[in-house]
Each structure stands twice: as C-alpha cells, then as structure tokens.
Amino acid sequence: MSIEFHCEHCGKLVNSPPTTGGKRAKCPFCQIMCYVPMAPEEIEEVPLVPLDEMEERRRKEALRESAALQQRLSRERPRGSDRRGTGTGAARTASGYDSSGPSPVAVKSLVVAFVESMAAGQLDRADQIVVQLKPVSDQVNRIIAEVASDQLATAEMPAVPRPVLMGFLKQLGSRL
C-alpha cells in the first residue's frame, strides 16, 4: 500500500512506496527534497509516564517560594556596600553585578516570573516585572543570551515550547 502525502513545498498530492516512509525523497512535481511520513500502520504509539499532579504542585510551590525568597534577599542591602565617599558609585562584586541592585539569582527569578506571566496571559503583571528589570537590563540580556545559546538550563522556566519561550524573552529584551 502506498503512502499518500502532500509535498511541503508545492502542496501536490504525492504517492510514495512504503519503503520510503520516514525518509527524505524528491517530489516528482517540484523536484525538491521533502520528508515522506511513515505509513499509519507502521507508527507505534509510545506510552507516556503519567504526570504526578502532587509532585508538579510541589515543584511549582518550591519555585514560587524560591522566587519570593530571592526577591526578599535582593531588597536587603549588604553591609559596607554604601561607598558614597569613594567617588566610585555603587559597589561591584567579584561577579560584576551592582550590589545595590538585585542579585543575579533575583534577576533570573524575575525573568522566570515574566515568562510565567506572559504564558498565563497576565500582561499587567508582566509589565510590572519589566519595570523592575529595566535598571538591570545588562543582567537580563546576559540571561537571555545564555538561554538562547543553551548554556542556561531552562528547567526553572514554565513548561512552554522553546520557540514560545524564546519569543517571550525576545519581547522582554526589546522592552528594556
């Protein structure tokens, strides 16, 4: 039995032998290589592990608690960070961030909160987070670059498809 599919380039209906299923082949009409899908009878369903609702709730609650703790910590000012008499402005730590502002972990938590807000459609909350992130736009841009280059694990980010996540982060970067 042949495999019928529409060419992804020209849109014409193509009949292909079953041996080409799951491979790339030239379309007989436009001569461009396209993917030939597997025959429906050859596709086997892979059972998925059921989602543990309690564990998912615990994970989300732990993330919320972590973000709240980081926000509280970012508001606390370390002793000795006020250096008005030195003429150098705000103190910088060894990692290069301004100690009078939020820590990198707090900034990352705010970026996660922005993505969560956007995913949930809470645009007013997302706007408020953008206002908080504007003073530390350099740190935010570093986080966005790390996520884009896969150097930063996206496990803390909400479960949204990667293209959507990158779209949210691109929008955040353009609003800073």
Steps between C-alpha positions, in 0.01 A plus 500: 500500500648838403543802727302808399612843620511858381838641401606760757628726220254485210200353687426233236375156605785249471474120505816338629598134553485380863878446504557878489301568818697699760760608245559797270424470129461725196151620419413381145335836429737768632816287532571634851595263781221453754426275794288191429294415811476149636206287394226521767512126563877519576471767766509351848370698791745560782334499840581804712560498872199650676556845648521502878270791592625519862863514393421766240323713765795457738745604227300811413463596866875456555568726203260764635660484844847526347400804294343668805811430708725637227292816477523549876875441491544740210335777703744454786809708457832340597698682768780717373348539154435872548819663369392855445831640621711309248361669191467165323123474529336171590712211614568219255551144607746251355230377259461852363147584606394810687452400864253782559265336247351154490729197493536295180286227656226752575520635144470146367196447723342816361567381144330169587208693652476706178481185286241346736291817481514509123413129475204553733385808308561730800629791294462762776719293732752450217510879450572551871786250483646680197508821706692314774745356246580822311774612745679167456454460125863389457444201730170419328664509157772263628233258628314517167824432310581202725152351450526556123837325480381213724767584761230562760267217589138591437370264770384794713310648209131418461413204282453686172638395162852632440396724207235662722752540783750663264225728368416614854868561577551689174201718587643560848837602352335745260300662783805574716 
